[in-house]
Amino acid sequence: DNARKYIGSTVEVLVTSVLQTTTGRMIFTRLKEDVEKEENVRTGGAPRAV
């Protein structure tokens, strides 16, 4: 969803699921930067070494 601006670009993604069908394989992903933003909101800041 809402990935039109990334058509033709190379982006880093995280695979969320893979579905095998009779005609091929569908791979579902999320943008890595979106996942990292969500993690920062949940943890209250940027990731840090522990």
C-alpha positions, 0 to 999 in steps of 0.5 A: 500500500502507498508504495507508488513513489518507490516504483523503479527504486531499490529499497530495503525491506523486511519480509513479513510473509510468503505465499506459494500459489499454483502460479508462483510465489507472492512475497509480502514485505514492509519498508525497513525504515517504516519498521524502524520508525515504529520501533523507535516510537514503541521504545521511546527513542533510537536503538542503542547498545545494551 
